[in-house]
Amino acid sequence: MTRANGARAASTLVSLGEIKELAEVGRPTVSNWRRRFSKEATQAGSGRRRPFPHPVGGSDSRPLFDADDVAAWLDLRPIPDTEPKEDGTVPTYGDRFRRGLRLRGLVALRHELGSAERLIVDALAVCAIAGEGGDRDPEALPAELTADMEAADPRVVRAVRQLIEELGSPGAAADTVLGLAERLESDLVMDTTPPVLAELVSRLASSVGVVSSGPDHPTVINLCAGTGELLFAIDGIKGRGGIVAVEPDPLRRKIILYRLFAYHCTAVDICARPEELDTLRPWEQREFDLNRERPWGIASGDVVLADPPYAAGEREFDEEGPLSWALEAVHRLNPGGRGLVVVPSWALSRPRGATPKPNVRMREELLSRDAVAAIIQLPRRIHPYRTGAEHALLVLRNEATPENRGRALLVDADRIARRVGGAWPAYVAQVLEHGKSPVAEEAGAFPVSVTEPRGKTLLDGRSILPAHRLVAKEQGVDHFSATLDARREAATALPQLKEWIGDLGVARRVPGREVAHRKVGEHLRAGQLRLLAGHRIRESDIGDAGLMVVGREEMLGALPLGQRRIALEDMAEYPQAQTTERGDVFLLTEHGIRTRVDDAGGCVLLAPVQGLRIPAYRKFLAEKARPEEVWMRPHPLAQLLAAPRNQHRGSGSLVRRVSLRDMDLPELPPEEVAELEAILTETERQRADVRRQLAALDNLAERLAAGVADGDLALRRRPGIA
């Protein structure tokens, strides 16, 4: 943005890119306006259309336009799908352009004032005075507000007052100023709650019947309030009292106070620590003349919110970790109230282990108190500045209703968002209201504790993340019919195998004899499976001779098996590395599950590839175990792990990984496992034959094309061939 010289010294000049930015449209839209409404185009038409402003400066490659002319022309263009203003007029792109121009002026003052925070505080002080502050005796205002208003830069005061007049309310102006935090390069934006998450919290909080309560029982408590995004997202919160915010940072406390004043909130308490909520306010002590030695009680609310500041890493040993805020929220809830606390996903996914860590103890305390009404796994990358972190929303309760006692609803909002798009907050709110989703893999109620062995309990020490718990059969699939269709198609495509395919015995399972499932983690603890970890080996130690190396590239098919190897002398540098044996199963669990059976052994696994070994099968190969003693075999294990019911268990913001321990396997009789092994082994043999045939055809086509391309081959039709 520049200032014109000479006759147009008082005018602001803007480029096409700046028009796009200030009017909040795309660059093609501005180019289209300029082309369709050029002077030549309007003269060729009816002549009644006002042409797009002519450049008054710049160059042919970067023309500059008078901002006032552009704003006047944009006033003729109403913004589609917007509600009329209070005076009945429809908002135009000109309104948007002028507001953007004014805000740009505010942003330009940042360097002159010294810091973005100083600019934001000055602007919010103006909004606060224009709001609640304007109706109060100056002596009744907080001293810090009066001081900030007196110290505010006059240019900031003037720009903000114009913004208030344009938007119609000090509160809207305060929200707009805070929206500039990113453009001002302020650190405040790093912990700001995303608008879509604030929308979800608003929908879930609105279902609670918020009633007026006594001065010592505020209706809404916002723990870790930040700059107040969750607080101001709640419908009806603006313009009333009964609000308590807890925020340790003095700057953010000041911002919340000024925002609340801008919205005419008259009874607001803001404190630095939750413990301060238990202290009666001085004016209430005088009013009620209470005995100071007798505690007043715990300050509680109908809605308790918290989005704690994000801390990098997994603080499992921290006694004041993220779940401590959930315990505090439950402590502050009124009967029938609702707590909404954002936590990192790792706090819900770490297993108990032999010695429970503080994070696991707090998690199990929440569950054992029946304080968890729902766990919502939020969509990946929901925080724009925390791209490597995943989050969940805990819906907490003080007391469960009889029908929900001892049960918690798990909701995979990440999967819901992939299916319904931007409407996922409203959809998730409906799921919580009805207690279920039409798609079984998206939501389900789980008992917190059961007495039956291996019951689906959330207190079994495993991950309680919805993606790790929710599993169901494929919806709308008749497996018997689908398998018959697949068998028919295979017989048609492979006529030489028609007899073998026709002999495959497929039948529906007898009703009442449902198959139970067990987690891989249970099999590992019982010694029925053994985990083979992948290793990290320097690239310089990998060559083309020695033991076969299996890594991500081999599992994805980017490299053929056997191309990468490691010499035995180089292996000596990795004492922890172990080689695989015949019958081991390789797994890659990134962005789905890929498995492969080792038919020969002697391979080295590269992380993130892992392996599973079946000790009973190893004894069977050594003729030390009978067939009926082999509970699982390699090919069935590989295919069952990669089944659709396990494929959808992924979690992770950047790389979707499936937890190996949370995969489940059906409990089948040994004879059925042996039959499945025979079928899958023959199927794999036939697939290998087909792959060799395809490779031979690919090689023939490649050599023919190469010879013709180099001019060495001439192709001619043989005599007698039509």
GIBELPE-V126427 format. One record per backbone hydrogen bond with DSSP energy under -1.0 kcal/mol. CO is the residue of the C=O (numbers start at 0). NH is the residue of the N-H. E is the energy in kcal/mol with one decimal. If there is no record, write none. Layout:
BEGIN
CO | NH | E
CO | NH | E
END
This chain:
BEGIN
1 | 12 | -3.0
4 | 7 | -1.3
5 | 8 | -1.5
7 | 10 | -1.7
10 | 3 | -1.6
11 | 66 | -3.2
12 | 1 | -1.7
13 | 64 | -2.9
14 | 18 | -2.2
15 | 19 | -2.2
16 | 20 | -2.0
17 | 21 | -2.9
18 | 22 | -2.4
19 | 24 | -2.1
25 | 29 | -1.4
26 | 30 | -2.2
27 | 31 | -2.4
28 | 32 | -2.4
29 | 33 | -2.4
30 | 34 | -1.9
31 | 35 | -2.9
32 | 36 | -2.2
34 | 37 | -1.1
36 | 51 | -3.6
37 | 41 | -2.3
38 | 42 | -1.8
39 | 43 | -1.8
56 | 63 | -2.2
61 | 58 | -1.4
63 | 55 | -2.5
63 | 56 | -1.2
64 | 13 | -2.5
65 | 69 | -2.3
66 | 70 | -2.7
67 | 71 | -2.3
68 | 72 | -2.1
69 | 73 | -2.7
70 | 74 | -1.3
72 | 75 | -1.3
73 | 76 | -1.9
73 | 93 | -1.1
76 | 92 | -2.4
84 | 87 | -1.8
88 | 84 | -3.6
90 | 78 | -2.6
91 | 95 | -1.6
92 | 96 | -2.6
93 | 97 | -2.5
94 | 98 | -2.1
95 | 99 | -2.4
96 | 100 | -2.3
97 | 101 | -2.4
98 | 102 | -2.6
99 | 103 | -2.1
100 | 104 | -1.5
101 | 105 | -1.5
102 | 106 | -2.5
103 | 107 | -2.0
105 | 108 | -1.2
106 | 109 | -1.6
108 | 112 | -2.1
109 | 113 | -1.3
114 | 118 | -1.5
115 | 119 | -2.5
116 | 120 | -2.6
117 | 121 | -2.4
118 | 122 | -2.4
119 | 123 | -2.6
120 | 124 | -2.2
121 | 125 | -1.7
122 | 126 | -1.8
123 | 127 | -2.7
124 | 128 | -2.4
125 | 129 | -2.1
126 | 130 | -1.3
127 | 132 | -2.3
131 | 134 | -1.5
132 | 135 | -1.1
136 | 139 | -2.6
141 | 145 | -2.0
142 | 146 | -2.5
143 | 147 | -2.4
144 | 148 | -2.4
145 | 149 | -2.2
146 | 150 | -1.8
152 | 156 | -2.4
153 | 157 | -2.6
154 | 158 | -2.3
155 | 159 | -2.7
156 | 160 | -2.3
157 | 161 | -1.9
158 | 162 | -1.8
159 | 163 | -2.7
160 | 164 | -2.3
161 | 165 | -2.2
162 | 166 | -2.7
163 | 167 | -2.2
168 | 172 | -1.6
169 | 173 | -2.5
170 | 174 | -2.3
171 | 175 | -2.0
172 | 176 | -2.4
173 | 177 | -2.2
174 | 178 | -1.6
176 | 179 | -1.6
177 | 180 | -1.8
179 | 183 | -2.2
180 | 185 | -2.6
181 | 184 | -1.4
185 | 188 | -1.2
186 | 189 | -1.4
193 | 197 | -2.3
194 | 198 | -2.3
195 | 199 | -1.7
196 | 200 | -2.4
197 | 201 | -2.3
198 | 202 | -2.2
199 | 203 | -2.3
200 | 204 | -2.6
201 | 205 | -2.0
204 | 207 | -1.6
207 | 209 | -1.6
213 | 216 | -1.5
218 | 301 | -1.5
218 | 302 | -2.0
219 | 243 | -2.5
220 | 304 | -2.8
221 | 245 | -3.0
224 | 227 | -2.6
227 | 231 | -2.7
233 | 236 | -1.8
236 | 239 | -1.0
241 | 219 | -1.9
242 | 268 | -2.2
243 | 221 | -2.9
244 | 270 | -2.5
245 | 224 | -2.6
248 | 252 | -2.2
249 | 253 | -2.2
250 | 254 | -2.1
251 | 255 | -2.4
252 | 256 | -2.4
253 | 257 | -2.4
254 | 258 | -2.4
255 | 259 | -2.7
256 | 260 | -2.3
257 | 261 | -2.2
258 | 262 | -1.3
259 | 264 | -2.7
260 | 131 | -3.3
260 | 263 | -1.9
266 | 242 | -1.4
268 | 244 | -2.6
270 | 246 | -2.7
272 | 275 | -1.5
273 | 276 | -1.9
274 | 277 | -1.5
275 | 278 | -1.3
280 | 284 | -1.7
281 | 285 | -1.9
282 | 286 | -1.9
283 | 287 | -2.7
284 | 288 | -1.7
290 | 293 | -1.4
300 | 333 | -2.4
301 | 337 | -2.5
302 | 220 | -2.6
303 | 339 | -2.7
304 | 222 | -2.8
305 | 341 | -2.5
313 | 315 | -1.4
314 | 317 | -1.0
315 | 358 | -2.1
317 | 320 | -1.3
320 | 323 | -1.7
321 | 324 | -1.1
322 | 326 | -1.9
323 | 327 | -2.0
324 | 328 | -2.2
325 | 329 | -2.2
326 | 330 | -2.0
327 | 331 | -1.2
329 | 332 | -1.1
331 | 300 | -2.5
333 | 336 | -2.4
337 | 303 | -1.8
338 | 395 | -3.0
339 | 305 | -1.8
340 | 393 | -3.2
342 | 391 | -2.9
343 | 346 | -1.4
344 | 347 | -1.9
344 | 348 | -1.1
345 | 349 | -1.4
347 | 463 | -2.7
356 | 360 | -2.5
357 | 361 | -2.4
358 | 362 | -2.0
359 | 363 | -2.6
360 | 364 | -1.9
361 | 365 | -2.2
362 | 366 | -1.9
363 | 367 | -2.9
364 | 368 | -1.8
365 | 370 | -2.3
366 | 369 | -1.7
370 | 396 | -2.3
372 | 408 | -2.4
373 | 394 | -2.8
374 | 410 | -2.9
375 | 392 | -2.9
376 | 412 | -1.1
382 | 385 | -1.6
385 | 388 | -1.9
389 | 344 | -2.4
390 | 377 | -1.6
391 | 342 | -2.7
392 | 375 | -2.6
393 | 340 | -2.1
394 | 372 | -2.6
394 | 373 | -1.8
395 | 338 | -1.9
400 | 403 | -1.1
403 | 406 | -1.8
405 | 447 | -2.5
407 | 445 | -3.0
408 | 374 | -2.5
409 | 443 | -1.9
410 | 376 | -2.9
410 | 412 | -1.1
411 | 415 | -1.8
412 | 416 | -2.8
413 | 417 | -1.6
414 | 418 | -1.1
415 | 419 | -3.0
416 | 420 | -1.8
420 | 423 | -1.4
422 | 426 | -1.8
423 | 427 | -3.0
424 | 428 | -2.1
425 | 429 | -1.7
426 | 430 | -2.1
427 | 431 | -2.3
428 | 432 | -1.8
429 | 433 | -2.5
430 | 434 | -2.0
438 | 441 | -2.0
441 | 411 | -3.1
443 | 409 | -2.9
445 | 407 | -2.6
446 | 457 | -1.5
447 | 458 | -1.1
451 | 454 | -1.5
454 | 456 | -2.1
460 | 351 | -2.5
464 | 467 | -1.6
464 | 468 | -1.1
465 | 469 | -3.1
473 | 476 | -1.1
477 | 481 | -2.9
478 | 482 | -2.2
479 | 483 | -2.1
480 | 484 | -2.4
481 | 485 | -2.2
482 | 486 | -2.5
483 | 487 | -2.2
484 | 488 | -2.4
485 | 489 | -2.2
486 | 490 | -2.0
487 | 491 | -1.7
488 | 492 | -2.3
489 | 493 | -2.2
493 | 496 | -2.1
494 | 497 | -1.5
496 | 500 | -3.0
497 | 501 | -2.3
498 | 502 | -1.2
500 | 503 | -1.4
509 | 512 | -1.8
515 | 666 | -2.7
517 | 664 | -2.6
518 | 522 | -1.6
519 | 523 | -2.3
520 | 524 | -2.3
521 | 525 | -2.1
522 | 527 | -1.9
522 | 528 | -1.3
529 | 612 | -2.3
531 | 610 | -2.4
534 | 606 | -2.3
537 | 540 | -1.4
538 | 541 | -1.4
542 | 564 | -2.5
546 | 565 | -2.1
547 | 603 | -2.7
549 | 605 | -2.7
550 | 554 | -2.0
551 | 555 | -2.0
552 | 557 | -1.8
552 | 558 | -1.3
559 | 562 | -1.7
563 | 548 | -2.5
564 | 542 | -3.1
565 | 546 | -2.6
566 | 570 | -1.9
567 | 571 | -1.0
569 | 572 | -1.5
570 | 573 | -2.1
573 | 576 | -1.4
579 | 601 | -3.0
580 | 583 | -2.1
583 | 597 | -3.0
584 | 611 | -2.1
585 | 595 | -1.6
586 | 609 | -2.5
587 | 593 | -2.5
588 | 657 | -2.2
593 | 587 | -2.3
595 | 585 | -3.5
597 | 582 | -3.3
602 | 579 | -2.1
603 | 549 | -2.7
604 | 534 | -2.3
605 | 608 | -2.2
609 | 586 | -2.8
610 | 531 | -3.4
611 | 584 | -2.4
612 | 529 | -2.0
613 | 617 | -1.7
614 | 618 | -1.8
615 | 619 | -1.8
616 | 620 | -2.3
617 | 621 | -1.4
618 | 623 | -3.5
619 | 622 | -1.5
625 | 628 | -1.9
626 | 629 | -1.5
632 | 636 | -2.4
633 | 637 | -2.6
634 | 638 | -2.3
635 | 639 | -2.7
636 | 640 | -2.1
637 | 641 | -1.3
639 | 642 | -1.0
642 | 645 | -1.9
642 | 646 | -1.4
643 | 647 | -1.0
645 | 648 | -1.5
650 | 656 | -2.8
655 | 590 | -4.8
656 | 650 | -2.4
659 | 662 | -1.2
660 | 520 | -2.2
662 | 519 | -2.9
664 | 517 | -2.2
668 | 672 | -2.0
669 | 673 | -2.4
670 | 674 | -2.0
671 | 675 | -2.4
672 | 676 | -2.3
673 | 677 | -2.1
674 | 678 | -2.2
675 | 679 | -2.7
676 | 680 | -2.5
677 | 681 | -2.0
678 | 682 | -2.5
679 | 683 | -2.5
680 | 684 | -2.0
681 | 685 | -2.4
682 | 686 | -2.3
683 | 687 | -2.2
684 | 688 | -1.9
685 | 689 | -2.3
686 | 690 | -2.6
687 | 691 | -2.2
688 | 692 | -2.1
689 | 693 | -2.7
690 | 694 | -2.6
691 | 695 | -2.2
692 | 696 | -2.2
693 | 697 | -2.7
694 | 698 | -2.4
695 | 699 | -2.2
696 | 700 | -2.5
697 | 701 | -2.3
698 | 702 | -2.4
699 | 703 | -2.3
700 | 704 | -2.3
701 | 705 | -2.3
702 | 706 | -2.5
703 | 707 | -2.3
704 | 708 | -2.5
705 | 709 | -1.9
706 | 711 | -2.0
706 | 712 | -1.3
707 | 710 | -1.1
717 | 720 | -1.7
END
